[in-house]
Amino acid sequence: MTNLHEVNWSALPAPEDDGAAAHLAGATLPDTSLPATDGRMVSLAALTGLSVVYAYPMTGRPDRSLPDGWDMVPGARGCTPQACAFRDHAVDLQALGTDHLFGLSTQQTDYQREAAERLHLPFALLSDADLRLTEALKLPTMAVAGMRLLKRMTLVLRDGLIVKVFYPVFPPDEAPAQVEAWLRENASLDGDPDASA
């Protein structure tokens, strides 16, 4: 059994900013519909208001081993603590004006649904298994065990426009607090939002 919740962050290699997300701030989302774990098809470009989308490599499962060497891939480990942190901060994010909250990975929806149910997530996970969104936006990816996975980042969107990018994100369970702090500093996203990475 793999313990996916307890992680010693100090024992893991931290990801470095390789510049792979530098082009994203200010970008417009493509009108690409993604399957969600709640059965919907979601186009991030079509959402109105403020959206927070956290991208992650892959959630593990307690009954399966993680890929060999997973912990030593910078930024790989920590998807379960990240998801649980967003779950625990979902109400706070909503209070700060977040209209939509999603997780995003390149895993298939059926695999994602197991994590969404097991972790009691109050938001849907989106699947980009065919890499249409990933390739359209040139999202940062990593190759592990024959899989093309998203590198961990958090995107803040306003009406289909990326207004803030958090990249890299480490440790993963601090991602919601980063977003909350930024939302407090940028309480009014009307007019010309801060589109800096």
Summary of the structure (lengths in Angstrom):
residues: 197
radius of gyration: 15.6
end to end distance: 38.1
largest distance: 50.2
contacts: 619
relative contact order: 0.24
helix: 28%
strand: 22%
